[in-house]
Amino acid sequence: MWPALSHGRDGPTIAALHLFSQIAGKVPTVLLPWRNHGWHLTLHVTPRGLATEPVHAAEGTFVLAFDLVDHLFTLVDRGGRRTLKLRPMAVVDFHAAAMAMIAEAGYRVRISGTPNEIAPAIPFAEDRTPRAYDSDSARRLLDALLAADRIFRRFRSSFLGKVSPVHFFWGSFDLAVTRFSGRRAPLHPGGIPNLPDAVTREAYSHEVSSAGFWPGGAGAEGGPFFYAYAYPAPPAFAEARVAPAAARFDGALGEFILDYDAVRNAENPDAALFAFLDSTYAAAADLGGWDRAALECAVGEPGVPRDVAG
């Protein structure tokens, strides 16, 4: 349930999928109405990989997905299923083939041609660097995402306030869940590479405690690891005591970090990850003066409605 996943072995495939996913993710971005914090443009973990939500275009409705079991990029609509084989290839070739498949299905889509949140940002149509695709690495990534998604959803169930879905951001290539205090936040300074400041400022319009899983990606070294941060970070947040003992605060990132292997090799990986999520949220909420009594509830149980009578 917690597969081995490493930057050295699996990183090249993860970097390729990061770049390929940007092309798919830009499709709902240009076709769907803007939803708060960019939630409409995210991907979602499925038993087979990552998929968009239904994309409603003028010509009809479709879903784009990365099938990491059969290693296909797919488009599904009322007309059936179209596929593109995932294999070692340059971004320019995936971009051309993916956009051709969408056009052949009858959808007129024109996306922004440059990656977001990556530096340097080489336009898709010009990126001829050979990219790896290893089926075993892709399957390991899927299994890690499924394991993290399961615990993130359990963690999400214990919050009554505004909270994001558990969803996957293709810009930064991470699975995330975000809790909100309900209060407005100071205007974010922006400055994220190749991301409009207006997008960043809308995403951080309100106070948040956010956590996620970053398996690695293009344009950055390292990973995989879990992270947690607050915006704005309350005083002494970096000095807060969090669990498990392997967690640490990374000053350069401004986040608490827990290496993936620290979870995978723990006696109880599920409990270790939940402790990280819960303790980093508690640090943000307590130091930030959140109304925890009004915002929280018991962790959800299958088939048991939340008790509101007593």
N, C-alpha and C positions, 0 to 999 in steps of 0.2 A: 504493500500500500504506500510505502515511502521509498521509491526507487533510488538507486545511486544516480547522482546527477552532478556533473563537474564541468567547470569552465574549460579545462583543457581538452576533454574528450567531446563534450556536447556543445561547447560554445559556438563553434562555426555554424552548426545547423540552427541554433537558437538565433544567431545574428542574421542569418538568411531569412528566417521566418519573421523576425522583427521587421525587416525591410519589406518583405512580401505583404505582411499584414497591414502595413501603412497604406498600400494601394487599395486593399479591400476596404479598410476603415474609412477612407476618404469618400467612398460611394454614399453611405448613409449621411455623411457630413453635409454633402451638397444637396441631398434629396429630401431629408426629413426636417421638420420644423425644429428650431433650436429648443432644446430642453435644458432646464436648469443644470448648471455645472457640466454641460457636455455629455449628459448621460445617454443621449440618443445615439451617439457615435461609437459607443463602446462595443466590444465583442463579449461573448458569453461562453463559459465553459460548457461543453456538452460531453456525453460519454465518448464521443469520437474526436473531439478537438475543440475548435473555436468557431463561433458563428456570429453573424450580425443578428439583430432583431429583424422582424419583417420590414423590408424597405418598400415603401409605397411610392411608386413612380407614376408618371402620367400614363404610361403604357401598361401598368399592372404592378403586382406585388411579387417580390422575390426575396430570397435569403442567400447570402454568400457565406461559405464556410471553408475552413481548413480541416479536412478529414485526415487526422494523424494516425489512423489505423490502416486505411487503404492508401494513404499518402496521395490525396487528391485535393485540388481546389475546386469547389463545386458551386454551381448556381442552381437553385431549385425554385421552380415556379409552377403555375398550373399547366404549363406545357411539358413538364418533366424535369429531368436532371441533366445538366451539362457538366463536364468534368475536364480538368486540366491536370496532368500528372505532375506531382511535386518531385523534383529531381535536382541534382546539381545544375545550376544555371546562373547566368548574370541577371541582375535586377532588370536590365533593359529588356531581356527576353521574357521574363515573367510579366512585366508591365504590358508589353505588346500583346502577349497571348491572353492575359486576363481581360484587358479592355476589349479585345476582339471577341472573346466569348460573351461578354456582356452585350456588346453591340449585336452579335449574331442572334442573341435571345430576344432582340427587339427593343432594348432599352437605350435611350440616348442619355449618356452620362459624360460629363466633362469634369474631371477632377483636377485639383491643384497638383502640379507635377513635381513637387519637391518634398522630401521627408520633413517631418516635424520632430523637434526635441532631439535632434542628432546633429553633431558638428564634426566635420564639415557635412553639409547637406548637398549631396550630389543629386541632381535631377534624375528621376527614374529613367528617363529616355536616354540618359548619357552614362549611366552606371554600368560599365562593361566588366567590372571586376568579377572573376569567377567566384561563385558562392557555393558552399557545401550544402548537401542535404543527405543526411544519414538517417535511414528509417529507424534504427534502434534509438538514436538520440531523440528523434521526434516522438517516439513512443514513450521514452523516459520522461520527456517534458510533459506529455499529456498526463501520465500517471501522477507526476508531482503536482500538476495543476488540479487534478481531481481530488487529491488528498487535501491540498490547501483549501480548495473550494468548500469541501465538506466541513472543515473546522471553522472557516470564516462564516459560513451560513449559520452554524450553531452559535457562534459569538454574536452575530447580528440579531438573533432571536431574543436577546435579553435587553433590547433597547426599545423604549416606547416613543422616543422623540424622532425627529427627522433623521433618517439614515439612508445611505445609498444602497442600491442593489450591490451584491457581490459581482463585480464586472471587471473586464480586462481592457486596460487602456493600451491601444496599439502605438501611441506616440512614445510613451516611456517603456512599453512592453512589460506591464506588471498587472497582476491581479490585486484588486483593492476593495476595501470596504471603509466607509467614512461615516462617522457620527458627528452630529451637529449640536451645539449648545442651544441654538435658537437665537443667538445674539449676532448682530452685525459685526464684521471684522474690519480692522483698518484696511485701507486700500493697499492691495498687494503691489510691491514695487515692480513686478514683472521681471524681465531679463532672462527668462528661460530660452535657451538657444532655439532659434527657428520656430518660435511659437508666438503669435501675436499677443501683446500685453493685454489686449481686451479680453482674450480667451482666458488667460491666467487670472485676471482680476474678477471675472465673472465666476470662475471656478472657486475662488477663495473669497467670495462676497460675505460669508458668514464664518464664525469660529468653528474649527473642526478638530477632531482627533481622528487621524487616519492611519490605517495599517495596511500592509500589503506583502506580496511575494514577488520579488524580482529574480527571474531565473538567469539573467544576463541579457545581452542584447548587442546591437550594432553601435559603434561609436563610443563604447565604454568598456573598460576592463573589469573583471571580477565577477562576483556572484557564483552561485545562487545564494540569496539570503532573504530573510524576512525583515521588514522595517516597520517603524511606527514613528509618527511625528505629530506635532500640534501646530496649528496656525490660528492666531499668533502663539508662539511658544511662551507660556507663562514664566515668570521668574523662577529660577532654580530648577527648571524642567530637566536640564542636562544632568543635574546631580541627583535626580530621583532614583530611589532604589526600585528596581524592577526584577521580574523573574523571567526565565530561570537564571542561574548564576552565569551562564555563558553569554547572556545578553550584555551589550555595551553601547555606550553613546559614541557616535562618530561625529566629531566636531566639524569635519569638512562637509558632511552631508546634512548636519543638523538633525539627525535622526537616531533613534535607537535601532541597533542592528542585532539580529540573531542569525548566525550562519545556518544554512539549510542542513548541513551535516550534524550540527548540534541538536537539531530536532530529530533527524533521521536516526541518529545513534543513541538517543535518549532511551531510558528504560520504558517510558510511555510517551512516544512522540506526540500523540494527540494532546495529552495533558500538558506537555512542555510548550507546545504552540499556543494552546488556549491560555496558559499562564502568562505568556508574553503579551498576547493581545489584551488580556484583562488588566494586567498590571500597568502597562504603558497607557492604556485609556484612563485608569484610575489616577495615575500621576497627572495627566493633562487635565482631567476633570476636577480633581481636588485642588491643584495649584491654580487652576483657572477659575475657580469658584462656580462651577456648573451646579445646577439644581439637580443633583443626582437622584434624589427621592422621587422627583416628578418625571425623570427621564428614563429610569431603569425598571426592569421587571425580572422575574425569574427566567432562567434559560428555558427555551421551549422544549416541550416533550411531544413526540409523535402522537397524534390523535387526541391530545388533551388541550381543549381550549383554555386560554388564560382566564383565571378566576378573577372576576371583577366584583363579586358579591360581598366578599368579606375582607 
